[in-house]
Amino acid sequence: MIQGDLRKMAASADQDGKVHYELKIGDSLIPLSSALGQKVSLKFSGAIHCIHCGRASKKSFSQGFCFPCFKKLAACDTCIMSPEKCHFHLGTCREPEWAEQYCMQSHYVYLANTTALKVGITRGDQLPTRWLDQGATQARAMFLVESRRMSGLVETLFKNEVADKTNWRNMLKGSDLTFDLAAEQERLINQLWEGLDALQNEFGLQSIQELDHTNQTHEFTYPILEHPTKVTSINAEKTPLVEGTLLGIKGQYWLLDTGVINLRKYTGYEAEFTL
């Protein structure tokens, strides 16, 4: 029995693409491999603490922040969800020093299979974590770009042809669908080359670097005993005692025989974990 504030699960993949998870609760990091097939419980106390300043909060904003931090931090600005709206170059960023570290650095634009083809972006140091958090079974980086804003501008081009959101219910149900991501990359670039050329003409040739066919397509398998045929979401605020047999983990979700719960949604919530 371990008590503390929840954080996003730590996920990693070995050389064979097998995904491993650890539960972050308080100061503890608990490997979850041995919990598969076992009865687990999370008992939520009702307390919420901001993951930035630590103050108690009645509600969580932007996955773990209190309202004052949500309003003032650059990490909670609208451009985080829509990076093409980045306004750093206009001199209006909430935290320029933070942006220098997190936004004004190289990002990847990638293709992934999350039971459907999707396009996404992430910082250069966040692969493969970003793919695992989304429950991708296949993923491939297409471009290395100079900044978060540029990744958003490139992603916007691709959103006309490919979804940029994951259907989380379908992702949890699982699928045997596979893609030739290298071929999809070539197909999409052939369709969108005029828009890519326009961005390079405006921002410079080095602003967008295509990763060639020697770039690897990664494949992942998740610790799942049984996929749900019907996805029933558990709301920990309405059901503070979440318990059941752990049938699998995918993305940031626990798949229980009683329903599924997105642990990332409850970042900063105080809970008691029992195996």
Phi, psi and chi 1 to 4 in degrees:
 res  aa     phi    psi   chi1   chi2   chi3   chi4
   1 MET       -  120.7 -175.9 -177.1  -62.7      -
   2 ILE  -131.3  135.1  -59.6  173.6      -      -
   3 GLN  -120.7  145.1 -173.5  174.4    7.0      -
   4 GLY   164.4 -177.9      -      -      -      -
   5 ASP   -81.0  136.4  -67.5  -15.9      -      -
   6 LEU   -76.1  148.6  -73.5  173.9      -      -
   7 ARG  -129.7  168.4  -67.1  -67.4 -173.6  -90.7
   8 LYS   -56.7  136.7 -179.4  172.7   77.5   75.2
   9 MET   -60.1  142.4  -76.3 -173.2  -67.6      -
  10 ALA   -82.8  130.3      -      -      -      -
  11 ALA  -127.2  140.5      -      -      -      -
  12 SER  -146.0  159.4   60.5      -      -      -
  13 ALA  -126.0  137.3      -      -      -      -
  14 ASP   -82.8 -174.7   61.1   24.7      -      -
  15 GLN   -64.2  -23.9  -69.8 -176.2  -18.9      -
  16 ASP   -89.8    1.7  -63.7  -36.0      -      -
  17 GLY    84.9    7.5      -      -      -      -
  18 LYS   -77.5  127.3 -173.0  176.8  179.6  179.8
  19 VAL   -91.8  136.9 -178.4      -      -      -
  20 HIS  -122.3  141.9  -56.9  -87.5      -      -
  21 TYR  -121.6  150.2  -74.4   96.7      -      -
  22 GLU  -132.7  135.3  -67.0  176.2  -60.7      -
  23 LEU   -84.4  126.9  177.7   66.2      -      -
  24 LYS  -100.6  113.6  -70.4 -175.2  176.2 -177.4
  25 ILE  -141.9  121.3 -178.1  167.2      -      -
  26 GLY    59.4 -129.0      -      -      -      -
  27 ASP   -96.1    8.3  -64.3  -34.5      -      -
  28 SER  -101.0  147.4  -60.0      -      -      -
  29 LEU  -126.1  109.5 -162.1   60.0      -      -
  30 ILE  -111.1  115.3  -54.3  166.0      -      -
  31 PRO   -61.7  135.3  -20.3   32.4      -      -
  32 LEU  -103.3    1.5  -68.4  172.4      -      -
  33 SER   -58.3  -42.8  -61.0      -      -      -
  34 SER   -74.3  -12.7   61.0      -      -      -
  35 ALA   -83.7  -14.1      -      -      -      -
  36 LEU   -63.7  128.1 -151.8   63.1      -      -
  37 GLY    84.8   -0.8      -      -      -      -
  38 GLN  -106.6  162.4  -55.4  -63.8  -45.2      -
  39 LYS   -81.6  129.4 -173.3  172.4 -178.8  178.9
  40 VAL  -127.6  160.2  -62.3      -      -      -
  41 SER  -147.5  147.2   72.0      -      -      -
  42 LEU  -125.6  118.2  -83.1  173.2      -      -
  43 LYS  -107.1  111.7 -175.2  177.7 -179.4 -179.0
  44 PHE   -86.1  131.6  -70.6   82.3      -      -
  45 SER   -82.2  -19.8   69.5      -      -      -
  46 GLY   100.7  -12.9      -      -      -      -
  47 ALA   -82.5  141.2      -      -      -      -
  48 ILE  -131.1  133.5  -54.8  171.9      -      -
  49 HIS  -125.2  133.1  -59.6  102.6      -      -
  50 CYS   -60.4  133.1  176.4      -      -      -
  51 ILE   -76.3   -8.6   61.1  173.9      -      -
  52 HIS   -98.7  -53.6  179.0   74.7      -      -
  53 CYS  -104.8  -14.4   70.3      -      -      -
  54 GLY    84.4   -4.1      -      -      -      -
  55 ARG   -69.9  152.1   66.9  160.6   58.3   93.5
  56 ALA   -69.4  143.3      -      -      -      -
  57 SER  -139.9  143.4  177.7      -      -      -
  58 LYS   -78.0  -20.3  -67.9 -177.3  178.5  179.8
  59 LYS  -145.7  150.2 -174.7  178.2  178.7 -178.6
  60 SER  -101.1  135.7  175.2      -      -      -
  61 PHE  -118.9  139.2  -63.0   85.5      -      -
  62 SER    52.5   44.5 -167.0      -      -      -
  63 GLN    60.3   56.9  -65.5 -177.9  -31.9      -
  64 GLY   125.2    1.3      -      -      -      -
  65 PHE  -106.3  149.7  -63.6   92.1      -      -
  66 CYS   -76.7  169.1   64.6      -      -      -
  67 PHE   -64.4  -45.1 -172.5   70.0      -      -
  68 PRO   -58.2  -41.0  -27.3   37.0      -      -
  69 CYS   -69.6  -37.7  -73.2      -      -      -
  70 PHE   -58.2  -36.9  170.7   70.4      -      -
  71 LYS   -79.8  -26.0  -66.5  -63.4  -69.6 -178.1
  72 LYS  -108.0  -22.4   74.2  178.1 -178.2 -178.6
  73 LEU   -83.0  139.8  -64.2  177.5      -      -
  74 ALA   -64.3  -29.1      -      -      -      -
  75 ALA   -65.3  -13.4      -      -      -      -
  76 CYS  -111.4    5.4  -60.6      -      -      -
  77 ASP   -71.2  160.5 -156.0  -13.8      -      -
  78 THR   -63.3  -24.3   54.7      -      -      -
  79 CYS   -72.8  -12.3   53.0      -      -      -
  80 ILE   -69.4  -40.9  -64.6  -59.2      -      -
  81 MET   -81.2  -27.4  -65.7  -58.8  -65.7      -
  82 SER  -128.3   78.3  -58.1      -      -      -
  83 PRO   -62.2  -21.4   18.4  -30.9      -      -
  84 GLU   -65.2  -14.5   69.1  -82.2    7.2      -
  85 LYS   -93.0    9.2  -62.6  178.5 -178.8  177.9
  86 CYS   -51.8  133.4  171.3      -      -      -
  87 HIS  -120.4   22.0   45.6   96.7      -      -
  88 PHE   -57.7  -42.8 -179.4   91.1      -      -
  89 HIS   -66.9  -15.0   60.9  -69.1      -      -
  90 LEU   -90.2   -5.3  -59.1  176.1      -      -
  91 GLY    78.5   19.5      -      -      -      -
  92 THR  -114.5   15.3   54.8      -      -      -
  93 CYS   -64.4  139.8 -179.4      -      -      -
  94 ARG   -62.5  -38.0  -65.6  178.5 -179.4 -178.3
  95 GLU  -139.9   86.2  -63.7  178.3  -79.6      -
  96 PRO   -57.4  -37.9  -24.9   34.2      -      -
  97 GLU   -66.1  -40.2  -68.7 -176.5    0.8      -
  98 TRP   -63.6  -42.3 -177.3   90.1      -      -
  99 ALA   -64.0  -36.0      -      -      -      -
 100 GLU   -59.1  -37.1  -72.7  -79.3    3.4      -
 101 GLN   -80.9  -37.2 -177.6  178.4   -3.6      -
 102 TYR  -108.1  -27.4  -68.5   98.9      -      -
 103 CYS  -107.6  -37.7  -58.7      -      -      -
 104 MET   -89.8   53.1  -52.5  -53.3  -67.9      -
 105 GLN  -143.7  171.3   62.6  161.4  -84.2      -
 106 SER   -63.7  142.9   62.2      -      -      -
 107 HIS  -129.9  156.8  -80.7   61.0      -      -
 108 TYR  -104.4  144.3  -73.4  108.4      -      -
 109 VAL  -108.7  128.6 -178.8      -      -      -
 110 TYR  -133.6  163.3   63.2   83.0      -      -
 111 LEU  -109.0  143.5  -76.2  177.5      -      -
 112 ALA  -143.6  156.6      -      -      -      -
 113 ASN  -110.0  108.1  175.5    6.3      -      -
 114 THR  -118.7   47.2   57.6      -      -      -
 115 THR    76.8    3.3   65.5      -      -      -
 116 ALA  -158.4  158.6      -      -      -      -
 117 LEU   -74.9  132.2 -168.0   64.4      -      -
 118 LYS  -140.0  156.6   76.4  173.9  -67.9  -67.7
 119 VAL  -108.6  147.3   63.5      -      -      -
 120 GLY  -155.0  175.3      -      -      -      -
 121 ILE  -135.4  156.3   67.8  167.0      -      -
 122 THR  -164.4  159.4 -168.7      -      -      -
 123 ARG   -63.9  156.7  -76.8 -157.0  -42.4  -89.3
 124 GLY   -60.9  -24.3      -      -      -      -
 125 ASP   -98.7   11.0   59.5   -4.8      -      -
 126 GLN  -109.2   14.1  -74.3  -62.5  -62.0      -
 127 LEU  -102.1  137.3  -67.3 -178.0      -      -
 128 PRO   -92.6   10.4   36.3  -37.2      -      -
 129 THR   -52.0  -45.0  -58.5      -      -      -
 130 ARG   -59.8  -42.1  178.8   64.9  171.9  164.5
 131 TRP   -64.3  -42.1  -63.7  -24.5      -      -
 132 LEU   -68.1  -36.7  -55.6 -177.0      -      -
 133 ASP   -64.1  -26.0  -75.3  -13.0      -      -
 134 GLN   -94.2   -1.5  -66.5 -176.9  -22.7      -
 135 GLY    72.5   29.1      -      -      -      -
 136 ALA   -72.3  135.6      -      -      -      -
 137 THR   -94.0  -20.0   53.4      -      -      -
 138 GLN  -140.2  148.0  -64.0  175.3  -77.5      -
 139 ALA  -159.1  151.8      -      -      -      -
 140 ARG  -155.0  125.7  176.8 -174.3 -180.0   85.1
 141 ALA   -75.6  132.1      -      -      -      -
 142 MET  -100.3  -43.4  -67.8 -169.5  -66.7      -
 143 PHE  -134.5  148.3  -59.7   99.9      -      -
 144 LEU  -110.1  121.3 -177.9   65.7      -      -
 145 VAL  -121.1  166.9  -59.9      -      -      -
 146 GLU   -81.0  -18.6   63.9  179.8    5.4      -
 147 SER  -159.1  169.1   67.0      -      -      -
 148 ARG   -64.1  -41.4 -174.9  171.5  179.9   82.8
 149 ARG   -58.9  -43.8 -177.9 -171.5  177.9 -148.8
 150 MET   -64.5  -38.0 -177.9   56.6   63.4      -
 151 SER   -61.9  -37.8   70.7      -      -      -
 152 GLY   -67.4  -38.0      -      -      -      -
 153 LEU   -66.6  -40.2  -66.6  171.8      -      -
 154 VAL   -68.5  -44.5  173.7      -      -      -
 155 GLU   -58.5  -38.4 -176.7 -173.4   39.8      -
 156 THR   -60.5  -37.4  -62.3      -      -      -
 157 LEU   -59.7  -45.4  -74.3  177.5      -      -
 158 PHE   -74.2  -23.8  -80.1   77.5      -      -
 159 LYS   -64.7  -17.5  -76.0 -166.1  -66.7 -172.7
 160 ASN   -70.9  -19.9  -65.5  -37.1      -      -
 161 GLU  -117.5  -26.6  -57.7  -66.3  -27.7      -
 162 VAL  -134.2  142.6 -175.1      -      -      -
 163 ALA   -64.2  149.4      -      -      -      -
 164 ASP  -112.7    7.4   66.6  -35.6      -      -
 165 LYS  -120.8  150.6  -61.8  -70.5 -169.9  -65.8
 166 THR   -96.5  130.0  -63.4      -      -      -
 167 ASN   -78.8   97.6 -175.6  -41.9      -      -
 168 TRP   -65.7  -30.4   64.1  -86.9      -      -
 169 ARG   -66.8  -45.6  -68.6 -178.6 -178.3  -85.7
 170 ASN   -65.4  -37.3  -72.0  -16.5      -      -
 171 MET   -60.2  -40.6 -179.4  -91.0  -70.6      -
 172 LEU   -74.3  -28.4  -65.6 -179.3      -      -
 173 LYS   -71.7  -23.3  -70.9  179.0 -179.3  178.7
 174 GLY    81.4  161.2      -      -      -      -
 175 SER  -163.7  150.0  168.4      -      -      -
 176 ASP   -92.0    5.6  -65.6  -30.7      -      -
 177 LEU   -65.1  130.6 -177.7   67.2      -      -
 178 THR  -127.6  155.9   59.8      -      -      -
 179 PHE  -125.6  151.7  -67.3   96.1      -      -
 180 ASP   -88.9   91.3 -177.3  -20.7      -      -
 181 LEU   -66.6  -30.6  -66.1 -173.5      -      -
 182 ALA   -64.8  -41.8      -      -      -      -
 183 ALA   -68.1  -37.9      -      -      -      -
 184 GLU   -65.2  -39.8  -68.2  -65.0  -28.4      -
 185 GLN   -59.6  -46.8  174.2 -179.7  -28.6      -
 186 GLU   -63.7  -43.4 -176.5  175.1    4.9      -
 187 ARG   -60.6  -45.9  175.2 -178.8   69.5   83.2
 188 LEU   -68.9  -39.7  -70.4  165.4      -      -
 189 ILE   -65.1  -38.0  -70.8  174.1      -      -
 190 ASN   -63.7  -30.3  -74.0  -21.9      -      -
 191 GLN   -79.8  -30.5  -74.1 -177.5 -110.1      -
 192 LEU  -113.5   14.8  -59.0  168.4      -      -
 193 TRP   -62.1  -31.7   67.4  -91.7      -      -
 194 GLU   -64.6  -42.6  -70.8 -177.3  -15.4      -
 195 GLY   -66.4  -38.6      -      -      -      -
 196 LEU   -65.8  -41.8  -67.7  167.4      -      -
 197 ASP   -62.0  -39.3  -83.6    1.1      -      -
 198 ALA   -63.8  -39.9      -      -      -      -
 199 LEU   -66.4  -41.4  -72.2  173.8      -      -
 200 GLN   -66.9  -36.5  -74.0 -176.6  -46.4      -
 201 ASN   -65.0  -33.9  -71.8  -25.4      -      -
 202 GLU   -80.4  -39.9 -178.5  176.6   -4.1      -
 203 PHE  -110.8   -6.2  -64.0   98.8      -      -
 204 GLY   108.3  149.7      -      -      -      -
 205 LEU   -61.3  -34.5  -70.8  175.8      -      -
 206 GLN   -78.7   -7.0  -63.8  -55.9  -49.3      -
 207 SER   -68.7  -26.4   62.0      -      -      -
 208 ILE  -134.6  117.5  -54.8  171.6      -      -
 209 GLN  -117.4  116.3  -60.3  177.3   49.3      -
 210 GLU   -73.5  136.0 -178.6 -176.0   -7.6      -
 211 LEU   -89.5  125.5  -58.8  175.2      -      -
 212 ASP   -78.0 -173.1   62.2   24.8      -      -
 213 HIS   -72.0  -10.4  -73.3  -70.9      -      -
 214 THR   -76.5  -13.6   60.8      -      -      -
 215 ASN   -64.1  139.6  176.2   42.0      -      -
 216 GLN   -88.0  141.7 -175.8  179.9   -0.7      -
 217 THR   -89.9  125.8  -66.2      -      -      -
 218 HIS   -97.9  143.6  -59.1  -94.6      -      -
 219 GLU  -126.2  141.2  -62.8 -172.4   -5.6      -
 220 PHE  -131.2  145.0  -54.1  104.4      -      -
 221 THR  -122.7  139.9   56.4      -      -      -
 222 TYR  -107.6  153.8  -66.9   84.1      -      -
 223 PRO   -74.0   88.9   27.5  -33.8      -      -
 224 ILE  -133.1  123.2  -62.6  174.7      -      -
 225 LEU   -85.0  -34.6  -61.1  177.5      -      -
 226 GLU  -156.7  126.7 -177.5 -179.4  -27.4      -
 227 HIS   -80.1  143.9  -73.5  -78.5      -      -
 228 PRO   -74.0  140.1   27.1  -33.6      -      -
 229 THR   -84.8  -28.6   54.5      -      -      -
 230 LYS  -127.6  125.8 -179.5 -179.3  179.3 -179.0
 231 VAL   -92.9  113.3  177.1      -      -      -
 232 THR  -112.2  115.2  -57.2      -      -      -
 233 SER   -82.6  136.9 -178.5      -      -      -
 234 ILE   -98.6  127.3  -61.5  172.9      -      -
 235 ASN  -101.6  109.2 -174.8  -24.3      -      -
 236 ALA   -69.0  -19.2      -      -      -      -
 237 GLU   -75.5  -28.2  -67.6 -175.7  -20.1      -
 238 LYS   -93.3  -28.3  -64.8 -179.9  179.0  179.0
 239 THR  -126.3   82.1  -50.4      -      -      -
 240 PRO   -65.8  -19.2   20.7  -31.2      -      -
 241 LEU  -103.3  105.3  177.6   58.1      -      -
 242 VAL  -103.0  117.1  178.0      -      -      -
 243 GLU  -147.5  157.3   58.5 -176.3  -10.6      -
 244 GLY   160.3  179.6      -      -      -      -
 245 THR   -83.2  129.1  -59.6      -      -      -
 246 LEU   -79.5  107.8 -175.7   62.7      -      -
 247 LEU   -93.5  -14.5  -60.8  177.6      -      -
 248 GLY   174.5  168.4      -      -      -      -
 249 ILE  -138.0  131.7  -50.6  172.0      -      -
 250 LYS  -152.0  137.0 -166.9  174.3 -174.5 -177.0
 251 GLY    62.6 -126.9      -      -      -      -
 252 GLN  -112.8   25.5  -76.0  -69.2  -45.5      -
 253 TYR  -105.3  140.8  -72.7   84.6      -      -
 254 TRP   -92.9  132.4  -82.4    6.9      -      -
 255 LEU  -102.8  104.1  -78.2   58.7      -      -
 256 LEU  -104.3  161.9  -56.4  168.3      -      -
 257 ASP   -72.3   -6.7   61.7  -15.2      -      -
 258 THR  -104.1   -4.0   53.2      -      -      -
 259 GLY   144.1 -173.6      -      -      -      -
 260 VAL  -120.3  147.8  -56.5      -      -      -
 261 ILE  -136.2  133.7 -179.3  169.2      -      -
 262 ASN   -89.1  102.9 -179.8   -0.2      -      -
 263 LEU   -66.0  -30.6  -69.7 -165.6      -      -
 264 ARG   -63.5  -29.9 -170.8  169.1 -168.7  175.6
 265 LYS   -61.5  -24.5 -179.3  179.2  177.8 -179.1
 266 TYR  -108.5   27.4  -60.1  101.7      -      -
 267 THR   -59.6  128.3  -59.0      -      -      -
 268 GLY    92.3   -7.9      -      -      -      -
 269 TYR   -81.1  135.8  -75.7   61.1      -      -
 270 GLU   -80.3  132.8 -175.8 -178.3   68.1      -
 271 ALA  -148.2  164.6      -      -      -      -
 272 GLU  -120.7  120.4 -177.8 -179.4  -87.2      -
 273 PHE   -99.4  133.7  170.0   72.4      -      -
 274 THR  -132.7  133.5  -55.7      -      -      -
 275 LEU  -113.4      -  172.4   62.8      -      -
